[in-house]
Amino acid sequence: MKALTQQELQTFVIYLRDLLLGAQLQEVQANDRGLALGFHLRGHMYWLILDLLPNTPMMLVFEDQCPFKKAPKGKPVSLFLNSHGKNLLFQEIRVEEKWGRVVTIDRKSTRLNSSHTDISRM
């Protein structure tokens, strides 16, 4: 597969925003190729797969089943997100066009404070 164009990325981000608004990040998996984020919403798991190969970065979403193989040993990004991102709610996703194909996901706590993390450089 080839990398998403800027327009395809914009369209996909709008789709994800509508799909995942209010979803809770419950699982994080990583391997040498990328990252899988498992969001729970209305009885379903939605898996946001970030394939981070430098020449062909890709972002996909799957419902209920994760096609991603977890690395036998924890990766730093998965350890960080498991510690600081798990159980937060999906609030917003957007493309940061001034930086190219960079996607930012905002999350918020069930409390009053809010968090934000740059997840993927697409």
N, C-alpha and C positions, 0 to 999 in steps of 0.2 A: 504494500500500500504506500501511496505517497502522502506527504504531509498535507495537512489542511491549508487551503489558501486563506488569506485574511478574511475574505467574505464568508467562506465556509465556517471559519472559526467563530465569527460574529453570530452567524445563524445558529450554530451549535450552542453557544453560550446563552443565547436567548431561550432556546429549548430547555437547557439545563436549569436556568433560573426559574422557569415556570414549573418544571418537574420536581425540583428539590427544595423549593422554598419551605422552610420550617422543618426539614429533615434533620435527624440527629446522626452525627458521625459516630458509628459504633465499632467499626473495625478498620484497621490500617494494616496493609501488607506491602512488603517491598521485596524486590529481588534485583539482580544485576541489570535488568532491562527497564524497570520502572516501578510504578506505585499503583496500588489499588486502594481506593477509599470506599468503605461500605457505609452508606447512609440508610437509616431506617425511617420509613414514613408510611403511615396508614397500613400497617401490616405487611409491607413489602421491604425488601432490601434492594437498593439501587447501588450498583458498583460503578464508580467512576474510575476508569482505567487510564492511567497516564503512562504511555509508552515513551520513554525519554531517550531513545536512540538519537544521537546528535544529527544525523543526516535525514531522518524521517520521524520526527516527533509526532505522536498521535494521541488523541483523546477520544475515548469511547465510553458508552454507558450500557450496562447490562442490568436486567431486572432479575432478582432472586438468586441467580447462580453466578458465582465469580469464576471466570475462566483463567484466572491468574494463579500461578504457582508460587507459593510463599517460599522465600529463601530459608534454608535450615537455620541460619544464624541471623539475628536481628540486624537490620541496617540502621545507620544513624538517623535517617529521615523518619523511618517508621517508629523508632524508639522515641524521638522527639514528639511526633504527632500523637502517639499513644499516651504520652505523658501530658502534653499541653493542648491537644485538640479533641481528644475523645470526649464524647457526650455533649459537645457544643452543637448548637443548632445552625444549620445552613441559612445564612441571611441574604447574601448577594454574591453574584459572580459577574465579572466584567473583563473585557479585554482592555489592557493598558496600551493603546495604540502608539503612544509616544515612545514606547520601548520595543515596538515590533509586535510579535505574537506572544505577548506575556498575558497570562490569565491570573487574576486575583480573585480569591474566594474569601469573603467575609463571613465570620462565624460569630455567634453570640451565645453567651451563657444563658441559662435559665434564670440567672440572677440579673441584676441591673447593669453590670459591666459588660463590655463587648470586646471581642478579639478580632484579629485579622491576620492572615498569612498569605504570602505569595507562594502559590503551590507549584506553578508550572511555567516554564519558559518554553512556549510552543514555537 
